[in-house]
Amino acid sequence: MSDLKPQRRVAVLNLVELRTPLPAALKELATYPWDSVVAYVELNRGHLLHGVSQYLAGILTGSELVLWAETVQGRDDIALNDEDRDLLAQALFELSSPELFGSIDQISSVWQAKLR
């Protein structure tokens, strides 16, 4: 039996691409098991740049950006693009742990420049 579920892929995309408000995306994803043997979405630089840009534009709050990065980082149904795996992993780690790296403003600005 295949683990591929089109509705789950849409729910994961809603989170990764911030297509819906973060609370709605998280609520939608909560209807699916945490574990997955299939990656429904491959995270790329553009996804991270969009998330950081949403924060810097005032659309997301700092706590929402941190929660978004934590959630994306921890999901089995999201894979990191092979070409940029290390860069993406480091960005997610820093964005999800601002207490280790400085203010979310500084971290976001640095990553916006690196991801362009």
Secondary structure, DSSP 8 states (H G I E B T S, - for coil): -----HHHHHHHHHHHTT-S-HHHHHHHHTTS-S--SS--EEE-HHHHHHHHHHHHTTSS-HHHHHHHHHHHHH-TTEEE-GGGHHHHHHHHHHHH-HHHHS-HHHHHHHHHHHH-
